[in-house]
Amino acid sequence: MRRYLSLKKADRIIDRFAKARVLVIGDLIMDHFIWGKVRRISPEAPVPVVEVTSESIMLGGSANVVNNIHSLGGRSLVTGVIGNDYDGKKLVSSLKERGIPAEGIVVDPERPTTIKTRVIAHNQQVVRFDRERRDKIDPACTEKVLRYIRKAVKSADLVVISDYAKGLITQRLVEETSGLCARLGIPVAVDPKVEHFDYYKGCTIVTPNNLEATLASGVEIENDETLHRAGEVLFNKLGCEALLITRGENGMSLFEPGEETHIPTVAKEVFDVSGAGDTVIGTLALALASGAGFKEAAVLANFAAGVVVGKVGTATLTPDELREAVSTGLKATAKAR
């Protein structure tokens, strides 16, 4: 990794995070965690009985992308749709507490705010249940989101589309956003969903995980050869400048015109992968908005993901944690050579 990013260059990029502004468009979610212990199996059914010790509510989905950008010292603008309910109000208040403007958030009284509840016992997820609607957002609400995008994009250095397939991201919204950004010279980074891959043509960089890349390309990724083939299919299909496939314990693979870069994982312990993709796209976006190249941004995103998967819950990290991870990782790489 040292040949793609030096410690000195990493420090310069991270220093510039505070001046970068990212517009995040996507599905806003609240993550509800129920924490507890398992001491016995239920006599009613072969399931564990979780003795609840605490509960927490965290920003999830595209709101977690915003939270990661904020935690890393960047500035963000956000737009999406919530319901007129407790969870929606909690999401807005959580953003405002962090000093993140929420005027781009549209309230649809006919929809619930999406909330994912995870039951965690002994640092392991026992079950997850979702309360949501996945049909398309009301056209009037979509128009309000687009109106905000047209205004806010003028002050953004980069746009993130965080697609959780909860109804906001449509072909029209992506095409209008990417077209506007193309005219203004603003990059667009997409955290995708398989069912919407046709929407992302012409966006700057798309970041599918291994499963999404397999499904979208029709190529089962099992080894280096099939990874190369899947990357080639998607790269040609999307017509993007770069494609970053996140591969869990196998790290990341970056595809650029005529070039592939494989970045090994740096995670030491994995407690929870919840929200790791949000950290990747948030860090990648901030780095690109701060003048990093694709390889440099991908390496930083890889280090950031390595930090958050070592935490339980929908986690974020600070600039100092990222610096420490980069410093430790690059030194270890140098010793191994």
C-alpha positions in Angstrom: 0.0 0.0 0.0 3.0 2.3 0.6 3.5 2.7 -3.2 -0.1 4.0 -3.5 0.0 6.3 -0.5 2.8 7.7 1.7 2.2 8.8 5.3 3.1 12.3 4.4 0.5 12.4 1.6 -2.1 10.8 3.8 -1.5 13.5 6.4 -2.0 16.2 3.8 -5.2 14.7 2.5 -6.6 14.3 6.0 -5.7 17.9 6.9 -7.8 19.0 3.9 -10.9 17.1 5.1 -12.0 20.2 7.1 -12.3 22.3 3.9 -14.2 19.7 1.9 -18.0 19.8 1.5 -19.9 16.7 0.4 -23.6 16.6 -0.6 -25.1 13.2 0.4 -28.3 12.1 -1.4 -29.9 8.9 -0.2 -32.1 6.7 1.9 -32.2 8.0 5.5 -32.3 5.3 8.2 -32.3 5.0 11.9 -30.3 2.1 13.4 -31.8 0.8 16.7 -29.6 -1.5 18.8 -30.8 -3.7 21.6 -27.9 -4.9 23.7 -28.0 -7.9 26.0 -26.8 -11.2 27.2 -27.8 -14.8 26.5 -27.8 -17.3 29.4 -30.4 -19.8 28.3 -32.6 -21.1 25.5 -36.3 -20.4 25.5 -38.5 -23.3 26.7 -41.1 -22.1 24.1 -39.0 -22.5 21.0 -35.3 -23.3 20.2 -34.3 -19.7 20.3 -31.9 -17.8 22.7 -33.5 -15.6 25.4 -31.8 -12.2 25.3 -31.7 -10.4 28.7 -31.7 -6.7 27.6 -29.2 -4.5 29.3 -29.4 -1.3 27.1 -30.7 0.2 23.9 -29.3 2.8 21.6 -30.4 4.7 18.5 -27.8 5.7 15.8 -27.8 7.3 12.4 -28.0 4.7 9.6 -28.1 4.5 5.9 -27.2 7.7 4.1 -27.4 9.5 7.5 -24.5 7.3 8.6 -22.5 8.4 5.6 -23.1 12.0 6.7 -22.1 11.1 10.2 -18.9 9.5 9.0 -18.0 12.6 7.0 -18.8 14.8 10.0 -16.8 12.5 12.4 -13.8 12.8 10.0 -13.9 16.6 10.2 -15.6 17.2 6.8 -18.7 19.3 6.1 -21.8 17.8 4.6 -25.1 18.6 3.2 -27.9 16.0 3.1 -31.2 15.3 1.5 -33.6 12.5 1.7 -37.1 11.6 3.0 -38.3 10.7 6.4 -41.7 10.1 8.0 -43.6 12.4 10.3 -42.8 10.2 13.3 -40.6 9.9 16.4 -37.8 8.2 14.5 -37.8 10.9 11.8 -37.7 13.7 14.4 -34.9 11.9 16.2 -32.9 11.6 13.0 -33.2 15.4 12.4 -32.3 16.3 15.9 -29.3 14.0 15.8 -28.0 15.7 12.7 -28.6 19.2 14.2 -26.8 18.2 17.4 -23.8 17.6 15.3 -24.1 20.9 13.5 -25.2 19.3 10.3 -27.8 21.3 8.3 -31.1 19.4 7.9 -33.1 21.8 5.6 -32.7 19.3 2.7 -34.7 16.6 4.5 -38.2 16.2 3.3 -41.0 14.9 5.5 -43.6 12.5 4.0 -46.5 12.0 6.5 -47.7 8.9 4.5 -44.4 7.0 5.0 -42.6 5.7 8.1 -39.0 6.6 8.7 -37.0 3.5 8.0 -35.7 1.9 11.1 -33.5 -1.3 11.4 -33.5 -3.0 14.8 -30.6 -5.3 15.7 -30.5 -7.4 18.8 -26.8 -7.8 19.9 -25.7 -10.3 22.5 -22.0 -10.9 23.5 -20.9 -8.7 20.5 -22.8 -10.9 18.1 -26.0 -10.0 16.1 -28.8 -12.4 17.1 -31.5 -11.0 14.8 -32.5 -7.9 12.8 -35.9 -6.7 11.9 -36.8 -3.8 9.6 -39.8 -1.4 9.7 -40.0 0.4 6.3 -41.7 1.0 3.0 -39.7 0.3 -0.2 -42.0 1.6 -2.9 -41.1 4.8 -4.8 -41.2 8.1 -2.9 -44.2 10.3 -3.6 -43.5 12.4 -6.7 -44.1 15.7 -4.8 -41.5 14.7 -2.3 -39.0 13.7 -5.0 -39.5 17.1 -6.6 -38.6 18.8 -3.3 -35.5 16.7 -3.0 -34.5 17.6 -6.6 -35.1 21.3 -5.9 -32.7 21.1 -2.9 -30.1 19.2 -5.0 -30.2 21.9 -7.7 -29.4 24.5 -5.1 -27.0 22.7 -2.8 -24.8 21.1 -5.5 -23.4 24.5 -6.3 -21.6 24.6 -3.0 -20.4 21.0 -3.0 -17.0 19.6 -3.9 -18.4 16.1 -4.5 -21.8 14.3 -4.4 -22.5 10.9 -2.8 -25.5 8.8 -3.8 -26.2 6.4 -1.0 -28.7 3.9 -2.4 -30.4 1.5 0.1 -33.3 0.8 -2.3 -35.9 2.3 0.1 -37.6 4.3 -2.6 -35.7 7.6 -3.0 -33.2 6.7 -5.7 -34.8 6.6 -9.1 -33.3 6.7 -12.7 -34.7 10.2 -13.1 -33.1 11.4 -9.8 -29.7 9.9 -10.7 -29.7 11.1 -14.3 -30.7 14.7 -13.3 -28.1 14.8 -10.5 -25.2 13.3 -12.5 -26.1 15.5 -15.5 -26.0 18.6 -13.3 -22.7 17.5 -11.7 -21.2 16.8 -15.1 -22.0 20.4 -16.2 -20.5 21.8 -13.0 -17.4 19.5 -13.0 -18.4 17.8 -9.7 -17.6 14.1 -9.2 -20.4 11.7 -8.2 -19.6 8.7 -6.0 -22.3 5.9 -5.7 -22.8 3.3 -3.0 -25.1 1.1 -5.1 -27.9 -1.5 -5.0 -27.9 -4.3 -7.5 -31.5 -3.6 -8.8 -30.5 0.0 -9.8 -27.1 -0.6 -11.5 -28.5 0.7 -14.8 -29.1 4.1 -13.1 -25.4 4.8 -12.4 -24.1 5.0 -15.9 -21.6 7.8 -16.3 -21.1 8.5 -12.5 -17.5 9.0 -11.4 -17.0 6.0 -9.1 -19.2 3.2 -8.0 -18.5 1.0 -4.9 -20.3 -2.3 -4.9 -19.4 -5.0 -2.4 -18.4 -8.5 -3.6 -22.0 -9.9 -3.7 -23.4 -6.8 -5.4 -20.6 -7.0 -8.0 -21.3 -10.7 -8.6 -25.0 -10.2 -9.0 -24.7 -7.1 -11.2 -22.0 -8.6 -13.5 -23.4 -12.1 -13.7 -19.9 -13.4 -12.9 -19.5 -15.4 -9.7 -16.4 -13.9 -8.0 -14.3 -16.9 -6.7 -10.7 -16.0 -7.6 -8.5 -13.4 -9.3 -9.6 -14.4 -12.8 -13.4 -14.1 -12.1 -12.8 -10.9 -10.1 -11.0 -9.5 -13.2 -13.9 -10.6 -15.4 -16.6 -9.2 -13.1 -14.8 -5.9 -12.8 -14.3 -5.6 -16.6 -18.0 -6.3 -17.2 -19.2 -3.7 -14.7 -16.6 -1.1 -15.7 -17.7 -1.3 -19.3 -21.4 -1.4 -18.3 -21.2 1.7 -16.1 -18.8 3.8 -18.2 -17.5 5.3 -14.9 -14.0 6.6 -14.3 -13.4 4.1 -11.5 -15.0 1.0 -9.9 -14.1 0.0 -6.3 -15.2 -3.5 -5.3 -15.1 -4.0 -1.5 -14.3 -7.6 -0.7 -14.5 -8.0 3.1 -11.6 -10.0 4.4 -10.0 -9.9 0.9 -9.7 -6.1 1.0 -10.7 -4.0 -2.0 -10.1 -4.0 -5.8 -10.0 -0.8 -7.7 -10.6 -0.8 -11.5 -9.5 2.2 -13.6 -9.0 2.3 -17.4 -6.5 -0.4 -18.3 -5.5 -0.9 -14.7 -6.4 -3.0 -11.6 -5.2 -2.2 -8.0 -5.7 -4.8 -5.3 -5.6 -3.4 -1.7 -5.3 -6.0 1.1 -7.5 -5.8 4.2 -6.1 -4.1 7.3 -8.8 -5.2 9.8 -7.3 -7.0 12.8 -10.5 -8.0 14.5 -14.0 -7.9 13.1 -16.8 -7.4 15.6 -19.5 -5.8 13.4 -19.7 -4.9 9.7 -22.9 -2.8 10.2 -22.3 0.5 8.4 -18.8 -0.4 7.1 -19.9 0.4 3.5 -21.1 3.9 4.8 -17.6 4.5 6.2 -16.0 3.4 2.9 -18.1 5.7 0.8 -17.8 8.6 3.3 -14.0 8.4 3.6 -13.6 7.9 -0.2 -15.8 10.9 -0.9 -13.9 13.1 1.6 -10.6 12.1 0.3 -11.5 12.7 -3.4 -13.1 16.0 -2.4 -9.7 16.8 -0.7 -7.7 16.3 -3.8 -6.8 12.6 -3.5 -6.5 10.3 -6.5 -8.6 7.2 -6.8 -5.8 4.9 -5.4 -5.0 7.2 -2.5 -8.7 7.6 -1.6 -9.3 3.9 -1.8 -6.4 3.1 0.5 -7.7 5.7 3.1 -11.2 4.2 2.8 -9.7 0.7 3.4 -7.9 1.9 6.5 -11.1 3.6 7.8 -13.1 0.4 7.2 -10.5 -1.6 9.1 -11.1 0.7 12.2 -14.9 0.7 12.2 -15.4 -3.1 11.8 -13.4 -3.4 15.1 -16.2 -1.5 16.8 -19.7 -2.8 17.6 -22.7 -0.9 16.2 -23.0 1.6 13.4 -19.6 3.1 14.0 -17.6 6.1 12.8 -14.0 7.2 13.3 -12.0 10.4 13.9 -9.2 11.9 11.9 -6.7 10.9 14.6 -7.9 7.3 14.5 -7.5 7.3 10.7 -4.0 8.8 11.0 -3.1 6.1 13.5 -4.4 3.3 11.4 -2.5 4.6 8.3 0.7 5.1 10.3 0.5 1.6 11.9 -0.5 -0.1 8.6 2.2 1.5 6.5 4.9 0.8 9.0 3.8 -2.9 9.2 3.8 -3.1 5.4 7.4 -1.6 5.3 8.6 -4.2 7.8 7.1 -7.0 5.9 8.9 -6.1 2.7 
